[in-house]
Amino acid sequence: MVTRIENEEEGMYYSRVVMGTIEPDKHEEAFAIFTDKIIPAAREEEGFRGANLFSNPQTGKFISTTIWKTEEDMIASGNNGYLKKQLDKVAGLLSEPPVIDHYLVHY
């Protein structure tokens, strides 16, 4: 899957990547939380530009990416409580704590 996001001024965006494993029988519930609760909350955050959720229902593994206009916006969303609130929404569905990393998005 390729997602193109326009940012004429900077030439790049910043992405937070969350990787983990959902309990196999909780896949549909996790997807609903992502689309119905996490994405609407993200839209309220300064600099939020988009998100993707990649998942494998057979293994329970997932990769969630959020795209941010600036590195400062991405970091602020982690420091202001937004990220913790979103992770708390799915904490009961995870089989282990997720791994979180940050990347540049080039296009």
Stockholm file with secondary structure:
# STOCKHOLM 1.0

chainA/1-107         MVTRIENEEEGMYYSRVVMGTIEPDKHEEAFAIFTDKIIPAAREEEGFRGANLFSNPQTGKFISTTIWKTEEDMIASGNNGYLKKQLDKVAGLLSEPPVIDHYLVHY
#=GR chainA/1-107 SS CCCCCCCTTTSEEEEEEEEEEBCGGGHHHHHHHIIIIIHHHHHTSTTEEEEEEEECTTTCEEEEEEEESSHHHHHHHHHSSHHHHHHHHHGGGBSSCCEEEEEEEEC
#=GC SS_cons         CCCCCCCTTTSEEEEEEEEEEBCGGGHHHHHHHIIIIIHHHHHTSTTEEEEEEEECTTTCEEEEEEEESSHHHHHHHHHSSHHHHHHHHHGGGBSSCCEEEEEEEEC
//
